[in-house]
Amino acid sequence: MSFWLPILAQEQQPPGWATYLPFVIMGVMLIMFFRASSKQRRELQNALSALKKNDKVVTSGGILGVVVAIKENEDEVTLKVDDTSNTRIRVLKSSIVRILGDTPPVVGEKTG
């Protein structure tokens, strides 16, 4: 029985590059994650710079509204959130997380 013990006790060592393989895979995944994240952030920044009156937007708080006025120098946007009572709120541009598109002007509403 003692004849088999030295043979069973021998362990095979993995190749040297195999010990670093999990770190390499993790690094590639992190690079892909950060690249996708920065692409999304860049697209949102471009959309916010092209924001215009009558665009429907969603804020980070989940408020839906229509852009009424934009103050470029203060990064402030005025949103109309209710048509019946003409309720308006002011939010920062950075709180807008999605632009749904522009809405056609409502009949009877003053433009300009």
Rosetta blueprint (number, residue, H / E / L):
1 M L
2 S L
3 F L
4 W L
5 L H
6 P H
7 I H
8 L H
9 A H
10 Q L
11 E L
12 Q L
13 Q L
14 P L
15 P L
16 G H
17 W H
18 A H
19 T H
20 Y L
21 L H
22 P H
23 F H
24 V H
25 I H
26 M H
27 G H
28 V H
29 M H
30 L H
31 I H
32 M H
33 F H
34 F H
35 R H
36 A H
37 S H
38 S H
39 K H
40 Q H
41 R H
42 R H
43 E H
44 L H
45 Q H
46 N H
47 A H
48 L H
49 S H
50 A L
51 L L
52 K L
53 K L
54 N L
55 D E
56 K E
57 V E
58 V E
59 T E
60 S L
61 G L
62 G L
63 I L
64 L E
65 G E
66 V E
67 V E
68 V E
69 A E
70 I E
71 K E
72 E H
73 N H
74 E H
75 D L
76 E E
77 V E
78 T E
79 L E
80 K E
81 V E
82 D E
83 D L
84 T L
85 S L
86 N L
87 T E
88 R E
89 I E
90 R E
91 V E
92 L E
93 K H
94 S H
95 S H
96 I E
97 V E
98 R E
99 I E
100 L E
101 G E
102 D E
103 T L
104 P L
105 P L
106 V L
107 V L
108 G L
109 E L
110 K L
111 T L
112 G L
